[in-house]
Amino acid sequence: MFFSCLRIPKELQPRQLLERKYEDMKHTSREQASVENIYRLEGRVPVGKAIPFGLQHVLAMFVSNVAPIILVASVALYNGVPFTAVETARLIQNAMMIAGIGTLIQLYPIWKVGSGLPVVMGVSFTFVSAMMVVAARDYGLMVGAIIVGGCIEGVLGLTVKYWRRFVAPIVSACVVTTIGFSLLSVGINSYGASDVYEFGSWPNLLVGTITLAACLVFQALAKGFWKQLYVLFGLAVGYIAAICFGMVDFSSIGSTVEELGIISLPMLLHYTPKFQLGAIISVTLVFLVSAAETIGDTTAVCTGGLGRDITEKELSGSLCCDGFISAVSGGLFGCTPITSFSQNVGLVAMTKVVNRFTIMFGALTLVIAGLFPPIGAFFSTLPSCVLGGCTVIMFGAIIVSGVTMLGQCGLDQRNTLIAAASFAIGIGVTQVDGFFSHMPQVVGDIFSGNPVAGVFVVSMLLSLLLPKKVDLKDIDALTAETLEKK
């Protein structure tokens, strides 16, 4: 009788508890594997739905990821010998591999390296000018400078908590806006170019316009999550149009297979690093510029994609990934540094697709393309005008994100002065040839070709030096009040 009083109720017996737990787990799993999770940082998305979104990111950045390697390899010497076509092809293969690895670490951090944000990494154009100068002397000098400069930026990321307070929100907003402006010329140049017709010819412009129109129409008419695949749809339509105009050369796929085979492991530790102080200093300065771009990109991902400010941990991890993985890119893979890709930041801002699991498939595609050269060769057949038709609107989205950040900072008198001066000087000096002709070459390389560097330096200095409250009448500005006095 006593023990019958202690009988466990049926709904609480172990078997029923296990069954209920199992049902809850199945229900949770079904909830996690939802296409609606593409708008959330965490959560699983059905693989069939996730792959197109990941592939969209790869297509948006693929050509820009391999182009810097091609440019550097075209002038590089290693032990006095120029690069062969096979060596260049292997470097392209390595560039895809390290971009995929860097993106995976950015998405899913290892130790303190990686932000855990939907940031896509790739070989950076920021370094091209400096790298071409150093690589023309000796490719080993370039590799050594990348290792040192990357480690310096990585350490900078580890020490974020000591200096982050000096980077005011207005500085990040100016940098993000400038990144968008600096990319507009890249998008327009692509829009009017192909390997078959002269720049600006009507077939190029027509294919670019068809691609852009396909993106806009699909985004306007598609329903639900399909709307966010407008870039992939535009690329497909533009690619078909390019084939009709004879812009696509499939012979490159065959030549790549002849040189590298269908499956090929990456070429590792092929170039012996050499260390020379002048090369290290010039490359490290560009790493600091890249750090400013990374701060802007990751901040734009948070504000434009997640609707919040970036955390100190995320900023630290992003810079660590930028620096340390760049050192691996140079020392192990023999490639130029990698950094966050602004094209993909614009894609996140436009689509609001921020799911890490989804973007992981784009990173895996890059890794697979590094193992299977024909995949990379196929992606490289995308004509420039098709990419330009898709990317111009994404670059504009970065500007909109920056302007939104400026508004959130509050355009009071002080912030207005900072933004106006940094845009005028930082962007202005890039519009005038020879502005730094009597300065050391490294100064011109950094500031005349990259407005982000100038805007970052000017906005940073003004945010530190200007008093916290600036009244327009104190600087004799024209206001209603001062006009009356005059």
ZAMARGU-4260 file (C-alpha; in steps of 0.2 Angstrom, whole numbers, plus 5000, padded with zeros to 4 digits):
<rodrens>
0) 5000/5000/5000 | 5014/5012/5005 | 5024/5008/4989 | 5009/5010/4978 | 5008/5028/4985
5) 5025/5031/4979 | 5021/5025/4961 | 5028/5037/4948 | 5014/5044/4938 | 5013/5037/4920
10) 5017/5054/4912 | 5033/5055/4922 | 5039/5037/4920 | 5057/5035/4912 | 5050/5028/4896
15) 5037/5041/4893 | 5050/5055/4898 | 5062/5048/4885 | 5049/5047/4872 | 5044/5065/4875
20) 5062/5070/4875 | 5064/5062/4858 | 5049/5070/4851 | 5055/5087/4857 | 5071/5084/4849
25) 5063/5079/4832 | 5052/5095/4834 | 5067/5106/4837 | 5077/5098/4823 | 5062/5102/4811
30) 5062/5120/4818 | 5080/5122/4815 | 5081/5115/4797 | 5070/5129/4791 | 5072/5141/4776
35) 5067/5155/4787 | 5083/5153/4796 | 5093/5161/4782 | 5088/5178/4790 | 5096/5172/4807
40) 5114/5171/4811 | 5112/5153/4819 | 5101/5139/4814 | 5101/5126/4801 | 5094/5128/4783
45) 5088/5113/4772 | 5104/5109/4762 | 5095/5110/4745 | 5090/5128/4749 | 5106/5133/4757
50) 5117/5128/4743 | 5110/5141/4730 | 5113/5155/4743 | 5130/5150/4747 | 5134/5148/4728
55) 5128/5166/4726 | 5142/5172/4737 | 5155/5163/4727 | 5149/5169/4710 | 5149/5187/4717
60) 5167/5187/4722 | 5176/5173/4711 | 5184/5183/4698 | 5189/5197/4710 | 5197/5183/4721
65) 5208/5176/4707 | 5212/5193/4698 | 5225/5199/4710 | 5235/5183/4709 | 5235/5184/4690
70) 5241/5203/4691 | 5255/5199/4703 | 5261/5183/4694 | 5262/5193/4678 | 5276/5203/4685
75) 5284/5192/4698 | 5301/5184/4698 | 5307/5170/4709 | 5325/5168/4710 | 5326/5178/4694
80) 5314/5167/4684 | 5297/5173/4679 | 5282/5163/4682 | 5275/5150/4670 | 5257/5148/4665
85) 5256/5132/4676 | 5263/5141/4691 | 5250/5154/4689 | 5236/5141/4687 | 5242/5133/4703
90) 5242/5150/4712 | 5224/5152/4707 | 5220/5135/4714 | 5228/5140/4730 | 5219/5157/4731
95) 5202/5148/4730 | 5208/5136/4743 | 5214/5149/4756 | 5198/5160/4752 | 5187/5145/4757
100) 5197/5141/4773 | 5198/5159/4778 | 5179/5160/4776 | 5176/5144/4786 | 5187/5151/4800
105) 5178/5168/4799 | 5161/5159/4801 | 5166/5146/4814 | 5180/5153/4824 | 5195/5143/4830
110) 5202/5150/4847 | 5201/5169/4845 | 5203/5169/4826 | 5187/5172/4817 | 5172/5183/4821
115) 5157/5171/4819 | 5149/5183/4807 | 5143/5180/4789 | 5160/5187/4782 | 5167/5180/4766
120) 5186/5181/4764 | 5196/5182/4748 | 5212/5188/4740 | 5212/5207/4741 | 5215/5220/4728
125) 5220/5232/4742 | 5238/5224/4741 | 5240/5223/4723 | 5250/5238/4720 | 5263/5235/4734
130) 5264/5217/4730 | 5268/5219/4712 | 5282/5231/4717 | 5290/5219/4729 | 5286/5203/4719
135) 5295/5211/4704 | 5311/5211/4714 | 5308/5193/4721 | 5293/5183/4725 | 5301/5177/4741
140) 5303/5195/4748 | 5284/5197/4745 | 5280/5180/4755 | 5291/5186/4769 | 5283/5203/4770
145) 5266/5195/4770 | 5270/5183/4785 | 5277/5198/4796 | 5263/5210/4791 | 5249/5197/4793
150) 5256/5193/4811 | 5256/5211/4815 | 5238/5214/4810 | 5233/5198/4820 | 5241/5205/4835
155) 5232/5221/4832 | 5216/5210/4833 | 5221/5202/4849 | 5223/5219/4857 | 5207/5227/4851
160) 5201/5231/4869 | 5215/5243/4871 | 5212/5253/4856 | 5194/5251/4850 | 5188/5266/4861
165) 5198/5277/4849 | 5189/5272/4834 | 5173/5282/4835 | 5157/5276/4826 | 5159/5291/4814
170) 5175/5284/4809 | 5168/5267/4805 | 5153/5275/4796 | 5165/5286/4785 | 5175/5270/4781
175) 5160/5260/4776 | 5153/5274/4765 | 5170/5276/4756 | 5172/5257/4753 | 5156/5258/4743
180) 5162/5273/4733 | 5179/5265/4730 | 5170/5250/4722 | 5159/5259/4710 | 5172/5261/4697
185) 5176/5243/4699 | 5158/5238/4695 | 5156/5251/4681 | 5173/5245/4673 | 5166/5227/4674
190) 5149/5232/4667 | 5157/5238/4651 | 5171/5225/4648 | 5173/5208/4641 | 5187/5198/4633
195) 5179/5198/4616 | 5173/5216/4613 | 5181/5233/4617 | 5177/5241/4633 | 5161/5251/4632
200) 5155/5242/4616 | 5136/5239/4614 | 5137/5220/4616 | 5145/5222/4633 | 5133/5236/4639
205) 5118/5226/4632 | 5123/5210/4642 | 5127/5220/4657 | 5110/5228/4656 | 5101/5212/4653
210) 5110/5205/4669 | 5105/5220/4679 | 5087/5220/4673 | 5086/5201/4677 | 5091/5204/4695
215) 5079/5218/4697 | 5064/5210/4689 | 5067/5193/4699 | 5069/5203/4715 | 5053/5212/4712
220) 5042/5198/4706 | 5049/5182/4716 | 5040/5177/4732 | 5047/5173/4749 | 5065/5168/4751
225) 5067/5166/4732 | 5068/5185/4731 | 5085/5184/4739 | 5092/5173/4725 | 5091/5188/4713
230) 5110/5189/4710 | 5111/5170/4706 | 5096/5172/4694 | 5104/5187/4686 | 5121/5179/4684
235) 5112/5164/4675 | 5102/5175/4663 | 5117/5186/4659 | 5128/5170/4657 | 5116/5163/4644
240) 5116/5180/4635 | 5135/5181/4635 | 5135/5164/4627 | 5124/5170/4613 | 5136/5185/4610
245) 5151/5173/4609 | 5159/5180/4625 | 5161/5163/4634 | 5177/5154/4630 | 5175/5135/4636
250) 5193/5131/4629 | 5201/5137/4645 | 5192/5123/4655 | 5201/5110/4643 | 5218/5119/4645
255) 5216/5119/4664 | 5213/5100/4664 | 5228/5097/4653 | 5239/5107/4665 | 5233/5102/4682
260) 5221/5087/4679 | 5204/5084/4686 | 5210/5083/4704 | 5225/5092/4710 | 5231/5095/4728
265) 5237/5113/4732 | 5255/5117/4730 | 5261/5121/4748 | 5278/5128/4755 | 5284/5131/4737
270) 5291/5148/4739 | 5305/5151/4752 | 5301/5167/4762 | 5315/5181/4762 | 5314/5195/4774
275) 5320/5213/4769 | 5315/5228/4780 | 5310/5240/4766 | 5298/5227/4759 | 5291/5223/4776
280) 5287/5241/4781 | 5279/5245/4764 | 5268/5229/4765 | 5264/5231/4784 | 5257/5249/4780
285) 5245/5242/4768 | 5240/5229/4781 | 5235/5243/4792 | 5224/5250/4778 | 5217/5233/4776
290) 5213/5232/4794 | 5203/5249/4792 | 5193/5240/4778 | 5190/5225/4789 | 5183/5236/4803
295) 5172/5244/4790 | 5166/5228/4782 | 5162/5219/4798 | 5153/5234/4805 | 5143/5235/4789
300) 5138/5217/4791 | 5132/5219/4808 | 5122/5235/4805 | 5116/5231/4788 | 5113/5212/4790
305) 5110/5210/4809 | 5103/5227/4813 | 5115/5229/4828 | 5133/5236/4832 | 5148/5225/4831
310) 5155/5218/4848 | 5172/5219/4854 | 5174/5200/4852 | 5168/5200/4834 | 5179/5214/4829
315) 5194/5206/4837 | 5191/5189/4829 | 5188/5197/4812 | 5205/5206/4812 | 5214/5191/4819
320) 5207/5181/4805 | 5212/5194/4792 | 5230/5195/4799 | 5234/5177/4804 | 5226/5169/4789
325) 5235/5181/4778 | 5251/5175/4785 | 5246/5157/4781 | 5241/5162/4764 | 5258/5169/4760
330) 5269/5157/4770 | 5260/5141/4766 | 5250/5144/4750 | 5262/5157/4742 | 5247/5169/4739
335) 5244/5187/4742 | 5235/5192/4758 | 5216/5189/4760 | 5203/5200/4768 | 5185/5203/4770
340) 5176/5205/4753 | 5166/5221/4751 | 5156/5213/4737 | 5149/5200/4749 | 5145/5213/4762
345) 5134/5222/4749 | 5126/5206/4745 | 5122/5203/4764 | 5115/5221/4765 | 5104/5218/4750
350) 5097/5201/4754 | 5098/5201/4773 | 5104/5183/4772 | 5116/5181/4787 | 5115/5163/4791
355) 5132/5155/4794 | 5127/5138/4789 | 5121/5144/4772 | 5136/5154/4768 | 5147/5139/4774
360) 5142/5131/4758 | 5150/5145/4748 | 5166/5142/4758 | 5165/5124/4754 | 5163/5127/4736
365) 5179/5137/4736 | 5188/5123/4745 | 5182/5110/4732 | 5186/5122/4718 | 5204/5122/4725
370) 5204/5103/4724 | 5195/5101/4707 | 5203/5114/4695 | 5190/5112/4681 | 5177/5119/4694
375) 5187/5135/4696 | 5190/5136/4677 | 5171/5135/4674 | 5168/5150/4686 | 5182/5160/4678
380) 5173/5159/4661 | 5160/5172/4668 | 5162/5188/4657 | 5166/5204/4666 | 5150/5213/4660
385) 5139/5199/4668 | 5148/5201/4685 | 5147/5220/4683 | 5128/5220/4680 | 5126/5211/4697
390) 5139/5220/4707 | 5135/5238/4704 | 5119/5237/4714 | 5128/5228/4728 | 5141/5241/4729
395) 5128/5254/4730 | 5120/5245/4744 | 5137/5247/4754 | 5135/5266/4752 | 5117/5265/4758
400) 5124/5255/4773 | 5137/5268/4776 | 5125/5283/4775 | 5113/5274/4787 | 5127/5272/4799
405) 5131/5291/4797 | 5113/5295/4802 | 5114/5283/4817 | 5129/5292/4823 | 5120/5309/4822
410) 5125/5322/4810 | 5128/5335/4823 | 5141/5349/4819 | 5156/5339/4825 | 5152/5323/4815
415) 5147/5334/4800 | 5164/5342/4800 | 5173/5325/4802 | 5163/5317/4788 | 5165/5332/4776
420) 5184/5334/4778 | 5188/5315/4777 | 5177/5313/4762 | 5184/5328/4753 | 5203/5324/4757
425) 5203/5305/4757 | 5193/5303/4741 | 5199/5320/4733 | 5217/5315/4732 | 5213/5300/4722
430) 5205/5310/4709 | 5221/5320/4705 | 5236/5312/4697 | 5253/5317/4704 | 5246/5324/4720
435) 5259/5314/4730 | 5273/5315/4716 | 5285/5324/4728 | 5282/5312/4742 | 5290/5295/4746
440) 5283/5282/4734 | 5275/5272/4748 | 5264/5287/4753 | 5257/5288/4735 | 5255/5269/4734
445) 5244/5270/4750 | 5234/5285/4748 | 5233/5290/4729 | 5225/5273/4724 | 5214/5269/4739
450) 5202/5282/4746 | 5198/5271/4761 | 5216/5274/4768 | 5215/5293/4767 | 5197/5294/4774
455) 5202/5282/4788 | 5217/5293/4793 | 5208/5310/4792 | 5192/5304/4801 | 5203/5296/4814
460) 5214/5311/4817 | 5199/5323/4818 | 5189/5312/4829 | 5203/5312/4841 | 5208/5330/4840
465) 5192/5340/4838 | 5183/5345/4854 | 5168/5334/4858 | 5157/5349/4855 | 5159/5360/4840
470) 5148/5375/4837 | 5147/5382/4820 | 5148/5399/4826 | 5165/5395/4835 | 5173/5392/4817
475) 5164/5407/4809 | 5153/5396/4799 | 5138/5404/4790 | 5122/5401/4800 | 5106/5411/4802
480) 5114/5419/4818 | 5130/5423/4810 | 5122/5430/4795 | 5112/5442/4805 | 5128/5449/4813
485) 5137/5451/4797
</rodrens>
